[in-house]
Amino acid sequence: MKIIAVGWNYGGHNAEMNQKETPQNPIIFFKPETALLKDGKPFFLPQFSDRIEYETELVFHISRLGKNIAGKFAHRYYDSVTVGIDFTARDKQAEARANGNPWDIAKGFDNSAPIGKFIPLPEQTPKADNINFSLFINGVKVQQGNSQDMIFHIDELIAYISQFYTLKIGDLIFTGTPAGVGPVKIGDHLEGYLEETKVLDFFVK
Protein backbone atom coordinates (compact mmCIF):
# COMPACT_ATOMS: atom_id res chain seq x y z
CA MET A 1 0.00 0.00 0.00
CA LYS A 2 1.01 3.61 -0.52
CA ILE A 3 0.76 6.54 1.85
CA ILE A 4 0.28 9.57 -0.38
CA ALA A 5 0.48 12.96 1.30
CA VAL A 6 -0.34 16.48 0.19
CA GLY A 7 1.56 19.61 1.15
CA TRP A 8 0.43 23.25 1.29
CA ASN A 9 -3.27 22.39 1.01
CA TYR A 10 -4.68 24.86 3.58
CA GLY A 11 -4.20 28.61 3.27
CA GLY A 12 -3.98 29.12 7.04
CA HIS A 13 -1.12 26.69 7.43
CA ASN A 14 0.66 28.10 4.40
CA ALA A 15 0.51 31.55 5.98
CA GLU A 16 1.88 30.38 9.33
CA MET A 17 4.79 28.71 7.52
CA ASN A 18 5.46 31.83 5.39
CA GLN A 19 4.51 29.99 2.21
CA LYS A 20 3.24 32.97 0.24
CA GLU A 21 2.39 31.37 -3.10
CA THR A 22 -0.73 29.26 -3.53
CA PRO A 23 0.19 26.06 -5.39
CA GLN A 24 -1.18 25.76 -8.91
CA ASN A 25 -1.26 21.96 -8.63
CA PRO A 26 -1.25 19.65 -5.60
CA ILE A 27 2.13 19.17 -3.92
CA ILE A 28 2.56 15.40 -3.54
CA PHE A 29 4.99 13.37 -1.45
CA PHE A 30 5.05 9.85 -0.03
CA LYS A 31 5.57 8.12 3.26
CA PRO A 32 6.67 4.45 3.28
CA GLU A 33 4.49 1.74 4.74
CA THR A 34 6.78 1.61 7.78
CA ALA A 35 5.60 5.13 8.68
CA LEU A 36 2.15 3.80 9.56
CA LEU A 37 1.21 3.74 13.26
CA LYS A 38 -2.16 2.19 14.15
CA ASP A 39 -4.35 0.91 16.97
CA GLY A 40 -3.43 3.59 19.48
CA LYS A 41 0.16 2.43 19.80
CA PRO A 42 2.50 5.02 21.34
CA PHE A 43 4.73 7.24 19.25
CA PHE A 44 8.33 7.19 20.42
CA LEU A 45 10.25 10.40 19.83
CA PRO A 46 13.18 9.63 17.52
CA GLN A 47 16.68 10.48 18.66
CA PHE A 48 17.73 12.08 15.36
CA SER A 49 15.53 15.17 15.75
CA ASP A 50 15.19 17.92 18.34
CA ARG A 51 11.81 19.14 17.07
CA ILE A 52 9.07 16.74 16.01
CA GLU A 53 5.90 18.61 15.05
CA TYR A 54 2.34 17.34 14.60
CA GLU A 55 0.29 18.11 11.49
CA THR A 56 -3.32 16.95 11.82
CA GLU A 57 -4.96 15.79 8.60
CA LEU A 58 -7.99 14.08 7.13
CA VAL A 59 -6.96 10.69 5.74
CA PHE A 60 -9.02 8.95 3.06
CA HIS A 61 -9.02 5.22 2.34
CA ILE A 62 -8.91 4.17 -1.32
CA SER A 63 -11.43 1.43 -2.05
CA ARG A 64 -11.04 0.76 -5.79
CA LEU A 65 -8.25 0.23 -8.29
CA GLY A 66 -7.95 3.25 -10.54
CA LYS A 67 -5.78 5.10 -13.04
CA ASN A 68 -6.45 8.41 -14.84
CA ILE A 69 -9.63 8.91 -12.83
CA ALA A 70 -11.89 11.73 -13.97
CA GLY A 71 -12.80 14.19 -11.23
CA LYS A 72 -16.52 13.59 -11.65
CA PHE A 73 -15.98 9.89 -10.87
CA ALA A 74 -13.40 10.30 -8.09
CA HIS A 75 -16.00 9.91 -5.32
CA ARG A 76 -16.32 6.25 -6.29
CA TYR A 77 -12.73 5.50 -5.28
CA TYR A 78 -12.78 6.20 -1.53
CA ASP A 79 -15.10 4.85 1.12
CA SER A 80 -14.01 6.10 4.55
CA VAL A 81 -12.09 8.79 6.40
CA THR A 82 -10.16 9.22 9.62
CA VAL A 83 -7.82 11.64 11.35
CA GLY A 84 -4.08 11.13 10.96
CA ILE A 85 -0.91 12.89 12.05
CA ASP A 86 1.84 13.78 9.62
CA PHE A 87 4.71 13.92 12.10
CA THR A 88 7.52 16.08 10.74
CA ALA A 89 11.13 16.39 11.88
CA ARG A 90 11.08 20.14 11.41
CA ASP A 91 14.79 20.64 12.05
CA LYS A 92 15.72 18.00 9.47
CA GLN A 93 13.26 19.48 6.99
CA ALA A 94 14.69 22.98 7.44
CA GLU A 95 18.24 21.70 7.05
CA ALA A 96 17.37 19.87 3.84
CA ARG A 97 15.56 22.85 2.37
CA ALA A 98 18.44 25.18 3.20
CA ASN A 99 20.77 22.91 1.27
CA GLY A 100 18.38 22.40 -1.63
CA ASN A 101 18.03 18.70 -0.85
CA PRO A 102 14.98 16.41 -0.69
CA TRP A 103 13.40 16.21 2.75
CA ASP A 104 12.03 12.66 2.64
CA ILE A 105 13.54 11.60 5.96
CA ALA A 106 11.87 14.55 7.69
CA LYS A 107 8.45 13.19 6.73
CA GLY A 108 8.85 9.48 6.09
CA PHE A 109 10.63 8.13 9.14
CA ASP A 110 9.24 5.10 11.00
CA ASN A 111 5.88 5.66 12.75
CA SER A 112 5.54 9.19 11.37
CA ALA A 113 1.98 8.54 10.14
CA PRO A 114 -0.38 7.64 13.02
CA ILE A 115 -3.93 7.02 11.85
CA GLY A 116 -7.19 6.56 13.72
CA LYS A 117 -10.29 4.45 13.24
CA PHE A 118 -11.90 4.87 9.82
CA ILE A 119 -15.49 6.10 9.59
CA PRO A 120 -17.55 5.02 6.54
CA LEU A 121 -18.67 7.75 4.16
CA PRO A 122 -22.00 7.83 2.29
CA GLU A 123 -21.98 6.43 -1.22
CA GLN A 124 -23.71 9.43 -2.75
CA THR A 125 -22.12 12.82 -3.38
CA PRO A 126 -21.13 15.10 -1.86
CA LYS A 127 -19.17 12.70 0.33
CA ALA A 128 -16.50 14.87 1.87
CA ASP A 129 -17.40 18.53 1.37
CA ASN A 130 -18.03 19.50 5.01
CA ILE A 131 -16.04 17.39 7.46
CA ASN A 132 -14.88 19.00 10.70
CA PHE A 133 -11.80 17.58 12.40
CA SER A 134 -9.65 18.55 15.36
CA LEU A 135 -6.71 17.57 17.53
CA PHE A 136 -6.44 17.86 21.29
CA ILE A 137 -3.15 17.56 23.18
CA ASN A 138 -3.44 16.98 26.91
CA GLY A 139 -7.09 18.01 26.73
CA VAL A 140 -6.47 21.30 24.93
CA LYS A 141 -7.62 21.85 21.34
CA VAL A 142 -4.55 22.75 19.26
CA GLN A 143 -5.83 22.32 15.70
CA GLN A 144 -9.14 22.36 13.93
CA GLY A 145 -10.11 22.31 10.29
CA ASN A 146 -12.83 21.61 7.79
CA SER A 147 -12.53 19.84 4.45
CA GLN A 148 -14.18 22.85 2.79
CA ASP A 149 -11.00 24.81 3.46
CA MET A 150 -8.77 22.57 1.37
CA ILE A 151 -7.20 24.27 -1.63
CA PHE A 152 -7.57 20.97 -3.52
CA HIS A 153 -10.46 18.80 -2.33
CA ILE A 154 -10.21 15.02 -2.20
CA ASP A 155 -11.90 14.45 -5.57
CA GLU A 156 -9.46 16.86 -7.23
CA LEU A 157 -6.55 15.16 -5.47
CA ILE A 158 -7.59 11.70 -6.66
CA ALA A 159 -7.97 12.92 -10.24
CA TYR A 160 -4.55 14.58 -10.13
CA ILE A 161 -2.65 11.82 -8.34
CA SER A 162 -4.06 9.06 -10.55
CA GLN A 163 -2.53 10.68 -13.62
CA PHE A 164 0.87 9.63 -12.32
CA TYR A 165 0.28 6.74 -9.92
CA THR A 166 -2.16 3.85 -10.05
CA LEU A 167 -4.33 3.92 -6.95
CA LYS A 168 -4.88 0.56 -5.28
CA ILE A 169 -7.27 -0.69 -2.63
CA GLY A 170 -5.84 0.15 0.78
CA ASP A 171 -3.85 3.19 -0.30
CA LEU A 172 -4.17 6.19 2.01
CA ILE A 173 -4.26 9.88 1.11
CA PHE A 174 -3.23 12.42 3.75
CA THR A 175 -4.85 15.64 2.56
CA GLY A 176 -2.88 18.42 4.25
CA THR A 177 -3.02 20.29 7.53
CA PRO A 178 -4.73 23.49 8.69
CA ALA A 179 -3.05 26.16 10.80
CA GLY A 180 -1.86 25.38 14.31
CA VAL A 181 1.02 22.92 13.91
CA GLY A 182 3.47 22.60 16.77
CA PRO A 183 5.93 20.39 18.65
CA VAL A 184 5.25 17.32 20.77
CA LYS A 185 7.11 16.12 23.84
CA ILE A 186 7.32 12.97 25.90
CA GLY A 187 4.13 12.42 27.88
CA ASP A 188 1.80 14.24 25.50
CA HIS A 189 -1.63 12.67 24.96
CA LEU A 190 -2.99 13.19 21.43
CA GLU A 191 -6.69 12.78 20.62
CA GLY A 192 -8.13 13.29 17.14
CA TYR A 193 -11.81 13.90 16.37
CA LEU A 194 -14.06 13.70 13.33
CA GLU A 195 -16.90 16.01 14.29
CA GLU A 196 -17.65 14.85 17.87
CA THR A 197 -16.35 11.29 17.43
CA LYS A 198 -12.90 10.46 18.80
CA VAL A 199 -11.11 8.32 16.24
CA LEU A 200 -7.44 8.77 17.26
CA ASP A 201 -5.94 8.35 20.72
CA PHE A 202 -2.30 7.76 21.61
CA PHE A 203 0.63 8.95 23.77
CA VAL A 204 4.08 10.27 22.97
CA LYS A 205 6.87 8.40 24.73
Secondary structure by P-SEA (a helix, b strand, c coil): ccbbbbccccaaaaaaacccccccccbbbbbcccccccccccccccccccbbbbbbbbbbbbcccccccccccccccccbbbbbbbccaaaaaaaaaaacccccccccccccccccbbbbbbcccccccbbbbbccccccccbbbbcccccccaaaaaaaaaacccccccbbbbcccccbbbbbcccbbbbbbccccccbbbbcc
